[in-house]
Protein backbone atom coordinates (compact mmCIF):
# COMPACT_ATOMS: atom_id res chain seq x y z
CA UNK A 1 0.00 0.00 0.00
CA UNK A 2 3.01 2.31 -0.10
CA UNK A 3 1.91 5.77 -1.30
CA UNK A 4 -1.57 4.56 -2.22
CA UNK A 5 -4.24 7.15 -1.41
CA UNK A 6 -6.87 5.73 0.92
CA UNK A 7 -10.09 7.60 1.66
CA UNK A 8 -11.74 6.62 4.95
CA UNK A 9 -15.25 7.84 5.72
CA UNK A 10 -16.32 7.74 9.35
CA UNK A 11 -12.65 7.73 10.30
CA UNK A 12 -13.30 8.99 13.83
CA UNK A 13 -15.94 6.34 14.58
CA UNK A 14 -15.41 3.28 16.73
CA UNK A 15 -13.39 1.24 14.22
CA UNK A 16 -11.97 4.10 12.14
CA UNK A 17 -8.79 4.84 14.12
CA UNK A 18 -7.75 1.18 14.16
CA UNK A 19 -8.34 0.81 10.42
CA UNK A 20 -6.52 4.06 9.75
CA UNK A 21 -3.53 2.82 11.76
CA UNK A 22 -3.35 -0.48 9.84
CA UNK A 23 -3.36 1.30 6.48
CA UNK A 24 -0.93 3.95 7.70
CA UNK A 25 1.45 1.22 8.85
CA UNK A 26 1.15 -0.34 5.37
CA UNK A 27 2.48 2.90 3.88
CA UNK A 28 -0.73 4.49 2.60
CA UNK A 29 -1.51 8.18 2.37
CA UNK A 30 -4.81 8.92 4.11
CA UNK A 31 -7.71 11.27 3.42
CA UNK A 32 -10.49 11.38 6.00
CA UNK A 33 -14.10 12.01 4.97
CA UNK A 34 -15.38 12.95 8.41
CA UNK A 35 -17.28 15.97 9.71
CA UNK A 36 -15.91 16.33 13.25
CA UNK A 37 -12.86 18.65 13.24
CA UNK A 38 -12.00 18.08 16.91
CA UNK A 39 -12.00 14.28 16.57
CA UNK A 40 -10.08 14.52 13.30
CA UNK A 41 -7.36 16.49 15.08
CA UNK A 42 -7.25 13.87 17.85
CA UNK A 43 -6.89 11.12 15.26
CA UNK A 44 -4.15 13.05 13.50
CA UNK A 45 -2.19 13.30 16.74
CA UNK A 46 -2.63 9.58 17.41
CA UNK A 47 -1.41 8.56 13.96
CA UNK A 48 1.55 10.98 14.09
CA UNK A 49 2.03 10.91 10.32
CA UNK A 50 4.03 13.44 8.31
CA UNK A 51 1.94 16.15 6.65
CA UNK A 52 2.61 14.79 3.15
CA UNK A 53 0.81 11.54 4.03
CA UNK A 54 -2.45 12.91 5.37
CA UNK A 55 -5.31 15.10 4.15
CA UNK A 56 -7.56 16.73 6.74
CA UNK A 57 -10.62 18.56 5.42
CA UNK A 58 -13.84 18.12 7.45
CA UNK A 59 -16.72 16.84 5.31
CA UNK A 60 -20.43 16.29 5.84
CA UNK A 61 -21.24 13.49 3.40
CA UNK A 62 -24.92 14.42 3.39
CA UNK A 63 -23.98 17.42 1.21
CA UNK A 64 -23.46 16.20 -2.39
CA UNK A 65 -21.88 19.40 -3.72
CA UNK A 66 -19.47 19.62 -0.80
CA UNK A 67 -18.56 15.95 -1.27
CA UNK A 68 -17.65 16.59 -4.90
CA UNK A 69 -15.57 19.59 -3.82
CA UNK A 70 -13.86 17.52 -1.13
CA UNK A 71 -12.98 14.76 -3.59
CA UNK A 72 -11.54 17.30 -6.01
CA UNK A 73 -9.41 18.60 -3.15
CA UNK A 74 -7.99 15.14 -2.47
CA UNK A 75 -7.19 14.67 -6.16
CA UNK A 76 -5.57 18.09 -6.31
CA UNK A 77 -3.46 17.25 -3.25
CA UNK A 78 -2.44 13.68 -4.05
CA UNK A 79 -3.22 13.23 -7.76
CA UNK A 80 -5.16 9.99 -7.27
CA UNK A 81 -7.61 8.03 -5.15
CA UNK A 82 -6.79 4.33 -4.88
CA UNK A 83 -9.07 3.06 -2.12
CA UNK A 84 -12.32 4.15 -0.51
CA UNK A 85 -13.21 2.53 2.82
CA UNK A 86 -16.77 3.52 3.68
CA UNK A 87 -17.24 3.11 7.43
CA UNK A 88 -19.74 5.91 8.02
CA UNK A 89 -23.27 4.94 9.03
CA UNK A 90 -25.71 4.57 11.87
CA UNK A 91 -28.37 2.37 13.45
CA UNK A 92 -31.95 2.72 14.61
CA UNK A 93 -34.14 -0.14 15.78
CA UNK A 94 -37.89 -0.60 16.13
CA UNK A 95 -40.10 -2.73 18.36
CA UNK A 96 -42.53 -3.70 15.58
CA UNK A 97 -43.35 -2.83 11.99
CA UNK A 98 -46.40 -0.85 13.11
CA UNK A 99 -44.19 1.24 15.41
CA UNK A 100 -41.66 2.21 12.74
CA UNK A 101 -40.62 5.82 13.05
CA UNK A 102 -40.49 7.86 9.86
CA UNK A 103 -38.00 10.16 11.57
CA UNK A 104 -35.73 7.16 12.07
CA UNK A 105 -36.08 6.30 8.39
CA UNK A 106 -35.05 9.82 7.39
CA UNK A 107 -32.00 9.52 9.62
CA UNK A 108 -30.98 6.11 8.23
CA UNK A 109 -31.67 7.18 4.66
CA UNK A 110 -29.20 10.00 5.14
CA UNK A 111 -26.42 8.24 7.04
CA UNK A 112 -26.58 4.79 5.41
CA UNK A 113 -27.71 5.51 1.84
CA UNK A 114 -26.99 9.10 0.87
CA UNK A 115 -23.48 9.01 2.32
CA UNK A 116 -22.71 5.99 0.12
CA UNK A 117 -24.28 7.57 -2.96
CA UNK A 118 -22.57 10.93 -2.55
CA UNK A 119 -19.11 9.50 -1.87
CA UNK A 120 -19.48 6.93 -4.64
CA UNK A 121 -20.43 9.60 -7.20
CA UNK A 122 -17.47 11.72 -6.11
CA UNK A 123 -14.83 8.96 -6.28
CA UNK A 124 -15.97 6.39 -8.87
CA UNK A 125 -14.09 7.89 -11.81
CA UNK A 126 -10.90 8.27 -9.80
CA UNK A 127 -11.12 4.65 -8.63
CA UNK A 128 -11.63 3.45 -12.18
CA UNK A 129 -8.58 5.45 -13.31
CA UNK A 130 -6.38 3.98 -10.55
CA UNK A 131 -7.78 0.42 -10.83
CA UNK A 132 -8.78 1.04 -7.25
CA UNK A 133 -10.96 -0.45 -4.54
CA UNK A 134 -14.30 0.55 -3.06
CA UNK A 135 -15.14 -1.29 0.18
CA UNK A 136 -18.21 -0.63 2.33
CA UNK A 137 -19.08 -2.09 5.71
CA UNK A 138 -22.51 -3.65 5.99
CA UNK A 139 -24.47 -6.18 8.01
CA UNK A 140 -26.04 -9.60 7.36
CA UNK A 141 -29.29 -7.79 8.19
CA UNK A 142 -29.21 -6.47 4.62
CA UNK A 143 -29.94 -9.99 3.33
CA UNK A 144 -31.61 -11.55 6.36
CA UNK A 145 -33.57 -8.78 8.09
CA UNK A 146 -35.21 -9.12 11.47
CA UNK A 147 -38.37 -7.15 12.20
CA UNK A 148 -36.65 -5.13 14.92
CA UNK A 149 -34.04 -3.94 12.42
CA UNK A 150 -36.41 -3.29 9.53
CA UNK A 151 -35.30 0.23 8.70
CA UNK A 152 -31.63 -0.43 9.32
CA UNK A 153 -31.76 -3.56 7.15
CA UNK A 154 -33.54 -1.70 4.35
CA UNK A 155 -30.99 1.11 4.38
CA UNK A 156 -28.06 -1.30 4.34
CA UNK A 157 -29.67 -3.30 1.53
CA UNK A 158 -29.93 -0.12 -0.53
CA UNK A 159 -26.28 0.74 0.18
CA UNK A 160 -25.23 -2.78 -0.82
CA UNK A 161 -27.21 -2.46 -4.07
CA UNK A 162 -25.34 0.72 -4.91
CA UNK A 163 -22.03 -1.01 -4.23
CA UNK A 164 -22.91 -4.05 -6.33
CA UNK A 165 -24.01 -1.71 -9.13
CA UNK A 166 -20.63 0.01 -8.96
CA UNK A 167 -18.96 -3.41 -9.13
CA UNK A 168 -20.91 -4.14 -12.31
CA UNK A 169 -19.76 -0.85 -13.83
CA UNK A 170 -16.17 -1.62 -12.84
CA UNK A 171 -16.09 -4.97 -14.69
CA UNK A 172 -13.10 -5.15 -17.00
CA UNK A 173 -11.53 -1.96 -15.62
CA UNK A 174 -9.33 -3.49 -12.93
CA UNK A 175 -11.20 -1.57 -10.24
CA UNK A 176 -13.43 -3.42 -7.77
CA UNK A 177 -16.27 -2.75 -5.34
CA UNK A 178 -17.03 -5.10 -2.48
CA UNK A 179 -18.90 -5.39 0.79
CA UNK A 180 -17.62 -6.57 4.18
CA UNK A 181 -20.45 -7.76 6.41
CA UNK A 182 -20.12 -7.78 10.19
CA UNK A 183 -22.56 -8.42 13.02
CA UNK A 184 -20.72 -6.41 15.64
CA UNK A 185 -17.25 -4.91 15.97
CA UNK A 186 -15.03 -4.89 19.03
CA UNK A 187 -12.41 -2.17 19.29
CA UNK A 188 -9.37 -1.86 21.57
CA UNK A 189 -11.21 0.84 23.53
CA UNK A 190 -14.20 -1.46 24.11
CA UNK A 191 -11.88 -4.15 25.49
CA UNK A 192 -10.37 -1.58 27.83
CA UNK A 193 -13.76 -0.25 28.97
CA UNK A 194 -15.36 -3.68 29.47
CA UNK A 195 -12.55 -6.24 29.80
CA UNK A 196 -14.81 -9.00 31.17
CA UNK A 197 -17.42 -8.86 28.41
CA UNK A 198 -17.71 -11.87 26.07
CA UNK A 199 -16.59 -10.66 22.64
CA UNK A 200 -16.28 -14.13 21.08
CA UNK A 201 -18.97 -13.44 18.45
CA UNK A 202 -17.61 -9.98 17.58
CA UNK A 203 -15.11 -9.27 14.83
CA UNK A 204 -12.19 -7.16 15.93
CA UNK A 205 -11.49 -3.84 14.23
CA UNK A 206 -7.98 -5.15 13.60
CA UNK A 207 -9.24 -8.24 11.74
CA UNK A 208 -11.68 -6.13 9.74
CA UNK A 209 -8.80 -3.86 8.73
CA UNK A 210 -6.73 -6.86 7.66
CA UNK A 211 -9.60 -8.16 5.51
CA UNK A 212 -9.85 -4.76 3.85
CA UNK A 213 -6.11 -4.70 3.32
CA UNK A 214 -6.27 -8.09 1.62
CA UNK A 215 -9.02 -6.96 -0.78
CA UNK A 216 -6.86 -3.96 -1.68
CA UNK A 217 -3.89 -6.04 -2.84
CA UNK A 218 -3.14 -6.41 -6.58
CA UNK A 219 -3.80 -10.17 -6.46
CA UNK A 220 -7.36 -9.53 -5.25
CA UNK A 221 -8.42 -7.91 -8.51
CA UNK A 222 -10.77 -10.79 -9.29
CA UNK A 223 -12.75 -10.19 -6.10
CA UNK A 224 -15.49 -7.88 -7.36
CA UNK A 225 -19.14 -7.52 -6.44
CA UNK A 226 -18.79 -9.84 -3.46
CA UNK A 227 -20.06 -9.91 0.11
CA UNK A 228 -17.28 -11.01 2.46
CA UNK A 229 -18.82 -12.31 5.70
CA UNK A 230 -16.81 -11.63 8.84
CA UNK A 231 -19.32 -13.20 11.21
CA UNK A 232 -20.63 -16.55 12.29
CA UNK A 233 -17.71 -17.84 14.35
CA UNK A 234 -18.56 -18.94 17.86
C-alpha positions as CSV (number, residue, x, y, z in Angstrom):
1,X,0.0,0.0,0.0
2,X,3.0,2.3,-0.1
3,X,1.9,5.8,-1.3
4,X,-1.6,4.6,-2.2
5,X,-4.2,7.2,-1.4
6,X,-6.9,5.7,0.9
7,X,-10.1,7.6,1.7
8,X,-11.7,6.6,5.0
9,X,-15.2,7.8,5.7
10,X,-16.3,7.7,9.3
11,X,-12.6,7.7,10.3
12,X,-13.3,9.0,13.8
13,X,-15.9,6.3,14.6
14,X,-15.4,3.3,16.7
15,X,-13.4,1.2,14.2
16,X,-12.0,4.1,12.1
17,X,-8.8,4.8,14.1
18,X,-7.7,1.2,14.2
19,X,-8.3,0.8,10.4
20,X,-6.5,4.1,9.8
21,X,-3.5,2.8,11.8
22,X,-3.4,-0.5,9.8
23,X,-3.4,1.3,6.5
24,X,-0.9,3.9,7.7
25,X,1.5,1.2,8.9
26,X,1.1,-0.3,5.4
27,X,2.5,2.9,3.9
28,X,-0.7,4.5,2.6
29,X,-1.5,8.2,2.4
30,X,-4.8,8.9,4.1
31,X,-7.7,11.3,3.4
32,X,-10.5,11.4,6.0
33,X,-14.1,12.0,5.0
34,X,-15.4,12.9,8.4
35,X,-17.3,16.0,9.7
36,X,-15.9,16.3,13.3
37,X,-12.9,18.6,13.2
38,X,-12.0,18.1,16.9
39,X,-12.0,14.3,16.6
40,X,-10.1,14.5,13.3
41,X,-7.4,16.5,15.1
42,X,-7.3,13.9,17.9
43,X,-6.9,11.1,15.3
44,X,-4.2,13.1,13.5
45,X,-2.2,13.3,16.7
46,X,-2.6,9.6,17.4
47,X,-1.4,8.6,14.0
48,X,1.5,11.0,14.1
49,X,2.0,10.9,10.3
50,X,4.0,13.4,8.3
51,X,1.9,16.1,6.6
52,X,2.6,14.8,3.2
53,X,0.8,11.5,4.0
54,X,-2.4,12.9,5.4
55,X,-5.3,15.1,4.1
56,X,-7.6,16.7,6.7
57,X,-10.6,18.6,5.4
58,X,-13.8,18.1,7.4
59,X,-16.7,16.8,5.3
60,X,-20.4,16.3,5.8
61,X,-21.2,13.5,3.4
62,X,-24.9,14.4,3.4
63,X,-24.0,17.4,1.2
64,X,-23.5,16.2,-2.4
65,X,-21.9,19.4,-3.7
66,X,-19.5,19.6,-0.8
67,X,-18.6,16.0,-1.3
68,X,-17.7,16.6,-4.9
69,X,-15.6,19.6,-3.8
70,X,-13.9,17.5,-1.1
71,X,-13.0,14.8,-3.6
72,X,-11.5,17.3,-6.0
73,X,-9.4,18.6,-3.1
74,X,-8.0,15.1,-2.5
75,X,-7.2,14.7,-6.2
76,X,-5.6,18.1,-6.3
77,X,-3.5,17.3,-3.2
78,X,-2.4,13.7,-4.0
79,X,-3.2,13.2,-7.8
80,X,-5.2,10.0,-7.3
81,X,-7.6,8.0,-5.2
82,X,-6.8,4.3,-4.9
83,X,-9.1,3.1,-2.1
84,X,-12.3,4.1,-0.5
85,X,-13.2,2.5,2.8
86,X,-16.8,3.5,3.7
87,X,-17.2,3.1,7.4
88,X,-19.7,5.9,8.0
89,X,-23.3,4.9,9.0
90,X,-25.7,4.6,11.9
91,X,-28.4,2.4,13.4
92,X,-31.9,2.7,14.6
93,X,-34.1,-0.1,15.8
94,X,-37.9,-0.6,16.1
95,X,-40.1,-2.7,18.4
96,X,-42.5,-3.7,15.6
97,X,-43.4,-2.8,12.0
98,X,-46.4,-0.8,13.1
99,X,-44.2,1.2,15.4
100,X,-41.7,2.2,12.7
101,X,-40.6,5.8,13.1
102,X,-40.5,7.9,9.9
103,X,-38.0,10.2,11.6
104,X,-35.7,7.2,12.1
105,X,-36.1,6.3,8.4
106,X,-35.1,9.8,7.4
107,X,-32.0,9.5,9.6
108,X,-31.0,6.1,8.2
109,X,-31.7,7.2,4.7
110,X,-29.2,10.0,5.1
111,X,-26.4,8.2,7.0
112,X,-26.6,4.8,5.4
113,X,-27.7,5.5,1.8
114,X,-27.0,9.1,0.9
115,X,-23.5,9.0,2.3
116,X,-22.7,6.0,0.1
117,X,-24.3,7.6,-3.0
118,X,-22.6,10.9,-2.6
119,X,-19.1,9.5,-1.9
120,X,-19.5,6.9,-4.6
121,X,-20.4,9.6,-7.2
122,X,-17.5,11.7,-6.1
123,X,-14.8,9.0,-6.3
124,X,-16.0,6.4,-8.9
125,X,-14.1,7.9,-11.8
126,X,-10.9,8.3,-9.8
127,X,-11.1,4.7,-8.6
128,X,-11.6,3.5,-12.2
129,X,-8.6,5.5,-13.3
130,X,-6.4,4.0,-10.6
131,X,-7.8,0.4,-10.8
132,X,-8.8,1.0,-7.3
133,X,-11.0,-0.5,-4.5
134,X,-14.3,0.5,-3.1
135,X,-15.1,-1.3,0.2
136,X,-18.2,-0.6,2.3
137,X,-19.1,-2.1,5.7
138,X,-22.5,-3.7,6.0
139,X,-24.5,-6.2,8.0
140,X,-26.0,-9.6,7.4
141,X,-29.3,-7.8,8.2
142,X,-29.2,-6.5,4.6
143,X,-29.9,-10.0,3.3
144,X,-31.6,-11.6,6.4
145,X,-33.6,-8.8,8.1
146,X,-35.2,-9.1,11.5
147,X,-38.4,-7.2,12.2
148,X,-36.6,-5.1,14.9
149,X,-34.0,-3.9,12.4
150,X,-36.4,-3.3,9.5
151,X,-35.3,0.2,8.7
152,X,-31.6,-0.4,9.3
153,X,-31.8,-3.6,7.2
154,X,-33.5,-1.7,4.3
155,X,-31.0,1.1,4.4
156,X,-28.1,-1.3,4.3
157,X,-29.7,-3.3,1.5
158,X,-29.9,-0.1,-0.5
159,X,-26.3,0.7,0.2
160,X,-25.2,-2.8,-0.8
161,X,-27.2,-2.5,-4.1
162,X,-25.3,0.7,-4.9
163,X,-22.0,-1.0,-4.2
164,X,-22.9,-4.0,-6.3
165,X,-24.0,-1.7,-9.1
166,X,-20.6,0.0,-9.0
167,X,-19.0,-3.4,-9.1
168,X,-20.9,-4.1,-12.3
169,X,-19.8,-0.9,-13.8
170,X,-16.2,-1.6,-12.8
171,X,-16.1,-5.0,-14.7
172,X,-13.1,-5.1,-17.0
173,X,-11.5,-2.0,-15.6
174,X,-9.3,-3.5,-12.9
175,X,-11.2,-1.6,-10.2
176,X,-13.4,-3.4,-7.8
177,X,-16.3,-2.8,-5.3
178,X,-17.0,-5.1,-2.5
179,X,-18.9,-5.4,0.8
180,X,-17.6,-6.6,4.2
181,X,-20.5,-7.8,6.4
182,X,-20.1,-7.8,10.2
183,X,-22.6,-8.4,13.0
184,X,-20.7,-6.4,15.6
185,X,-17.3,-4.9,16.0
186,X,-15.0,-4.9,19.0
187,X,-12.4,-2.2,19.3
188,X,-9.4,-1.9,21.6
189,X,-11.2,0.8,23.5
190,X,-14.2,-1.5,24.1
191,X,-11.9,-4.1,25.5
192,X,-10.4,-1.6,27.8
193,X,-13.8,-0.2,29.0
194,X,-15.4,-3.7,29.5
195,X,-12.5,-6.2,29.8
196,X,-14.8,-9.0,31.2
197,X,-17.4,-8.9,28.4
198,X,-17.7,-11.9,26.1
199,X,-16.6,-10.7,22.6
200,X,-16.3,-14.1,21.1
201,X,-19.0,-13.4,18.4
202,X,-17.6,-10.0,17.6
203,X,-15.1,-9.3,14.8
204,X,-12.2,-7.2,15.9
205,X,-11.5,-3.8,14.2
206,X,-8.0,-5.2,13.6
207,X,-9.2,-8.2,11.7
208,X,-11.7,-6.1,9.7
209,X,-8.8,-3.9,8.7
210,X,-6.7,-6.9,7.7
211,X,-9.6,-8.2,5.5
212,X,-9.9,-4.8,3.9
213,X,-6.1,-4.7,3.3
214,X,-6.3,-8.1,1.6
215,X,-9.0,-7.0,-0.8
216,X,-6.9,-4.0,-1.7
217,X,-3.9,-6.0,-2.8
218,X,-3.1,-6.4,-6.6
219,X,-3.8,-10.2,-6.5
220,X,-7.4,-9.5,-5.2
221,X,-8.4,-7.9,-8.5
222,X,-10.8,-10.8,-9.3
223,X,-12.8,-10.2,-6.1
224,X,-15.5,-7.9,-7.4
225,X,-19.1,-7.5,-6.4
226,X,-18.8,-9.8,-3.5
227,X,-20.1,-9.9,0.1
228,X,-17.3,-11.0,2.5
229,X,-18.8,-12.3,5.7
230,X,-16.8,-11.6,8.8
231,X,-19.3,-13.2,11.2
232,X,-20.6,-16.5,12.3
233,X,-17.7,-17.8,14.3
234,X,-18.6,-18.9,17.9
